[in-house]
Amino acid sequence: MDLGNTGLTTTYKKNARGETCRDILKKVYAALKEKGYDPVNQIVGYLISGDPTYVTGYKNARFLITTMERDELMEALVSHYLESLNGEIEGKQ
């Protein structure tokens, strides 16, 4: 899962600790993967429910994901996804 530079400002919004949505999602994804969880399902569960127990406490991932507003995380993910589809949307395969 690559959460690289999308050129979108949402990806670069920072929490009080100076971390971006991209930084947080990369760390949370890695921690969930290391613990054997399905990172996508766990992150989606958290984003939909707001229940931080969907995210492991391993490597402080649960705390990290709660340092950014859920709507900002969702906005960053959707923006990144739509940006990746840009070529398909414009007819460029």
FIBA-413057 format. One line per field, with one value per atom (N, C-alpha, C): atom name; x, y, z. Coordinates in pm, 1 decimal, always signed. Layout:
site = c(CA;...)
c1 = c(X;...)
c2 = c(Y;...)
c3 = c(Z;...)
***
This chain:
site = c(N;CA;C;N;CA;C;N;CA;C;N;CA;C;N;CA;C;N;CA;C;N;CA;C;N;CA;C;N;CA;C;N;CA;C;N;CA;C;N;CA;C;N;CA;C;N;CA;C;N;CA;C;N;CA;C;N;CA;C;N;CA;C;N;CA;C;N;CA;C;N;CA;C;N;CA;C;N;CA;C;N;CA;C;N;CA;C;N;CA;C;N;CA;C;N;CA;C;N;CA;C;N;CA;C;N;CA;C;N;CA;C;N;CA;C;N;CA;C;N;CA;C;N;CA;C;N;CA;C;N;CA;C;N;CA;C;N;CA;C;N;CA;C;N;CA;C;N;CA;C;N;CA;C;N;CA;C;N;CA;C;N;CA;C;N;CA;C;N;CA;C;N;CA;C;N;CA;C;N;CA;C;N;CA;C;N;CA;C;N;CA;C;N;CA;C;N;CA;C;N;CA;C;N;CA;C;N;CA;C;N;CA;C;N;CA;C;N;CA;C;N;CA;C;N;CA;C;N;CA;C;N;CA;C;N;CA;C;N;CA;C;N;CA;C;N;CA;C;N;CA;C;N;CA;C;N;CA;C;N;CA;C;N;CA;C;N;CA;C;N;CA;C;N;CA;C;N;CA;C;N;CA;C;N;CA;C;N;CA;C;N;CA;C;N;CA;C;N;CA;C;N;CA;C;N;CA;C;N;CA;C;N;CA;C;N;CA;C;N;CA;C;N;CA;C)
c1 = c(+85.7;+0.0;+89.4;+79.8;+161.9;+77.6;+116.2;+46.8;+137.1;+190.6;+288.7;+230.3;+311.9;+277.0;+167.5;+52.0;-59.9;-71.0;+0.5;-10.7;-136.4;-207.4;-330.8;-305.4;-360.9;-333.1;-383.5;-491.7;-546.3;-443.3;-366.2;-265.2;-162.6;-146.5;-42.1;-93.5;-223.5;-271.1;-196.6;-162.3;-82.4;-158.9;-128.1;-184.2;-96.6;-126.4;-51.6;+94.7;+125.3;+263.0;+339.4;+274.6;+340.4;+336.7;+254.8;+245.6;+129.1;+148.9;+44.2;-42.9;-156.8;-242.6;-161.0;-79.9;+4.3;+96.1;+163.2;+254.5;+180.1;+65.9;-11.5;-61.2;-119.4;-173.4;-63.5;+52.9;+164.2;+204.8;+215.7;+256.8;+150.5;+24.5;-84.9;-94.8;-86.2;-90.0;+19.7;+141.2;+255.0;+234.4;+186.0;+164.4;+57.5;-51.2;-157.4;-107.4;-31.8;+23.4;+117.1;+204.8;+299.4;+228.7;+113.9;+39.9;-50.2;-51.7;-127.6;-271.3;-307.2;-442.5;-452.0;-574.2;-599.0;-609.8;-505.1;-503.1;-619.7;-659.2;-768.1;-897.5;-931.4;-1054.5;-1052.4;-939.5;-930.8;-941.0;-874.3;-879.5;-1020.4;-1082.5;-1220.3;-1313.6;-1296.5;-1378.5;-1367.1;-1246.0;-1224.6;-1288.4;-1266.1;-1317.8;-1470.5;-1534.6;-1680.9;-1737.8;-1680.9;-1738.8;-1685.2;-1561.1;-1497.3;-1442.2;-1452.1;-1404.2;-1255.7;-1170.1;-1025.3;-976.7;-1060.9;-1015.4;-1003.4;-1048.3;-1022.7;-873.9;-800.8;-657.7;-577.9;-477.1;-391.0;-317.0;-287.5;-206.0;-57.0;-24.1;+114.8;+178.4;+298.4;+373.8;+295.1;+207.9;+131.9;+35.0;-1.2;-86.5;-223.9;-282.5;-415.3;-411.0;-309.7;-297.0;-275.3;-186.9;-155.1;-278.4;-359.8;-474.9;-577.0;-578.7;-673.9;-621.9;-499.8;-445.8;-491.1;-559.0;-610.5;-761.0;-836.3;-981.2;-1012.9;-1115.0;-1152.0;-1190.0;-1260.8;-1300.2;-1178.4;-1073.9;-952.0;-880.2;-880.4;-821.0;-898.2;-1032.0;-1114.2;-1094.3;-1088.2;-1067.7;-933.8;-830.6;-699.0;-702.4;-767.2;-775.2;-854.5;-969.4;-1052.4;-980.8;-918.9;-845.0;-733.1;-659.2;-549.9;-603.4;-711.0;-769.2;-817.6;-889.8;-940.2;-826.7;-722.6;-605.7;-543.6;-540.8;-483.1;-568.4;-696.4;-786.5;-786.2;-717.2;-719.9;-700.7;-603.3;-579.1;-697.6;-760.2;-877.0;-996.1;-1014.3;-1127.5;-1115.8;-994.8;-970.6;-957.4;-976.4;-967.8;-827.0;-733.0;-593.3;-573.9;-551.7;-533.8;-391.9)
c2 = c(-118.2;+0.0;+123.3;+198.8;+318.2;+441.3;+516.3;+640.9;+757.7;+752.7;+851.8;+988.8;+1076.7;+1215.7;+1225.3;+1276.3;+1292.4;+1435.8;+1525.6;+1665.6;+1730.4;+1660.6;+1712.8;+1762.5;+1877.2;+1938.1;+1855.1;+1780.8;+1700.4;+1602.3;+1544.9;+1447.2;+1510.3;+1640.3;+1707.5;+1786.2;+1775.8;+1837.3;+1771.2;+1848.5;+1794.9;+1797.6;+1699.5;+1698.1;+1785.1;+1789.9;+1873.9;+1832.6;+1707.8;+1657.4;+1677.6;+1739.0;+1765.3;+1647.8;+1546.8;+1430.4;+1447.5;+1406.0;+1415.4;+1289.7;+1297.3;+1179.3;+1065.6;+1098.0;+998.4;+930.1;+1008.3;+953.7;+858.7;+904.8;+827.6;+696.8;+705.7;+585.7;+483.9;+531.5;+439.0;+365.1;+437.3;+375.3;+278.7;+320.3;+234.9;+110.4;+127.9;+14.7;-86.0;-37.3;-125.5;-199.8;-130.9;-194.7;-303.3;-274.5;-374.0;-495.4;-469.6;-578.1;-665.4;-602.0;-676.1;-764.9;-720.8;-798.4;-903.8;-909.8;-1013.0;-976.5;-850.3;-805.6;-768.0;-759.8;-705.8;-553.8;-480.7;-336.3;-260.0;-297.8;-226.0;-243.2;-365.9;-389.5;-319.0;-320.6;-258.2;-106.0;-46.7;+98.9;+141.7;+68.1;+99.5;+88.8;-14.8;-29.3;+91.0;+137.5;+256.1;+380.2;+399.9;+519.0;+523.8;+410.4;+406.6;+422.0;+350.8;+345.7;+451.8;+492.0;+582.5;+510.3;+377.9;+296.5;+266.5;+326.7;+308.8;+167.3;+82.2;-54.7;-137.9;-85.1;-152.0;-150.1;-59.5;-43.2;-92.2;-170.3;-224.5;-113.0;-140.3;-47.6;-64.1;-168.8;-199.2;-81.2;-46.6;+66.6;+197.8;+206.7;+329.5;+364.5;+265.0;+289.2;+343.7;+292.3;+338.5;+486.8;+526.8;+667.9;+752.2;+706.1;+782.0;+810.5;+707.3;+726.9;+822.5;+834.1;+925.7;+1069.6;+1092.9;+1229.8;+1311.7;+1246.6;+1315.4;+1288.9;+1386.4;+1370.2;+1263.3;+1181.6;+1074.6;+1129.5;+1241.5;+1296.4;+1341.2;+1386.9;+1425.5;+1303.1;+1194.1;+1069.6;+1017.8;+1019.7;+972.8;+1061.5;+1190.2;+1282.9;+1255.5;+1230.5;+1201.1;+1071.1;+968.9;+840.1;+850.6;+916.2;+929.8;+1015.7;+1123.4;+1209.9;+1134.1;+1055.9;+977.6;+876.2;+809.1;+709.5;+774.1;+884.3;+951.1;+1004.4;+1053.5;+1100.5;+984.3;+865.9;+749.2;+706.4;+740.3;+708.3;+815.1;+922.1;+1036.0;+997.2;+912.0;+869.3;+794.9;+709.1;+633.6;+724.9;+822.2;+913.0;+997.0;+1039.0;+1120.8;+1037.2;+907.1;+820.7;+772.7;+802.5;+758.3;+630.0;+523.7;+397.0;+377.5)
c3 = c(+0.0;+0.0;+0.0;-104.7;-115.8;-86.5;+13.4;+45.6;+10.6;-107.7;-151.8;-174.5;-227.1;-251.0;-355.8;-317.1;-409.8;-458.3;-393.9;-430.0;-373.5;-287.7;-230.9;-88.9;-56.4;+74.1;+190.7;+173.4;+282.9;+335.3;+245.3;+284.2;+377.2;+368.9;+445.1;+564.7;+596.2;+719.6;+834.0;+934.5;+1044.2;+1175.4;+1259.4;+1394.2;+1483.7;+1610.6;+1705.2;+1715.5;+1681.4;+1688.7;+1558.6;+1458.2;+1330.1;+1233.3;+1261.4;+1174.2;+1076.2;+951.8;+850.9;+851.9;+783.7;+767.6;+706.9;+610.1;+543.2;+643.5;+726.6;+827.6;+922.1;+968.9;+1065.7;+1003.9;+885.1;+821.4;+789.4;+750.3;+723.4;+850.3;+960.7;+1087.5;+1139.1;+1131.6;+1178.2;+1090.9;+961.3;+868.0;+901.8;+920.7;+950.8;+1082.3;+1184.4;+1314.9;+1305.6;+1236.0;+1219.3;+1141.6;+1037.5;+955.1;+1038.7;+1115.6;+1199.9;+1301.8;+1350.9;+1450.3;+1386.2;+1252.9;+1183.7;+1150.9;+1168.6;+1136.3;+988.9;+938.5;+804.7;+821.1;+784.7;+810.1;+748.5;+627.5;+561.7;+640.7;+676.8;+752.6;+887.6;+955.5;+1087.7;+1078.3;+980.8;+964.9;+924.1;+832.9;+792.6;+913.0;+993.3;+1113.5;+1204.0;+1223.7;+1306.3;+1243.6;+1114.6;+1047.7;+1050.2;+1034.6;+1034.2;+1174.9;+1269.4;+1404.4;+1500.3;+1479.4;+1575.2;+1696.3;+1695.2;+1807.5;+1789.4;+1871.2;+1854.6;+1883.0;+1942.4;+1969.1;+1841.5;+1729.0;+1600.9;+1567.6;+1629.3;+1602.1;+1721.9;+1694.9;+1799.5;+1874.6;+1998.3;+2076.6;+2047.9;+1973.1;+1938.2;+1865.5;+1906.2;+1850.1;+1856.9;+1958.7;+1984.1;+1870.7;+1788.2;+1671.3;+1709.5;+1817.1;+1858.7;+1895.3;+1969.8;+2004.1;+1878.5;+1791.8;+1670.6;+1585.6;+1563.9;+1475.0;+1534.9;+1666.5;+1729.7;+1737.9;+1692.4;+1694.1;+1573.9;+1479.6;+1360.9;+1355.2;+1315.5;+1303.7;+1199.2;+1226.0;+1132.8;+996.3;+992.2;+862.2;+781.7;+848.8;+778.2;+721.5;+799.1;+749.8;+628.7;+638.5;+525.7;+403.2;+423.8;+312.7;+243.8;+321.7;+264.7;+184.9;+238.4;+168.8;+39.2;+43.6;-76.5;-180.1;-136.4;-229.2;-297.6;-221.0;-277.1;-378.2;-342.4;-431.4;-561.0;-550.7;-670.7;-756.5;-693.0;-767.7;-845.4;-784.6;-852.6;-971.5;-969.6;-1080.2;-1188.4;-1166.3;-1254.7;-1401.5;-1429.4;-1566.9;-1625.0;-1545.4;-1592.4;-1615.1;-1527.4;-1538.6;-1664.8;-1698.3;-1816.1;-1942.7;-1931.1;-2048.2;-2080.6;-1993.9;-2013.4;-1933.7;-1995.7;-1924.0;-1892.1)
***
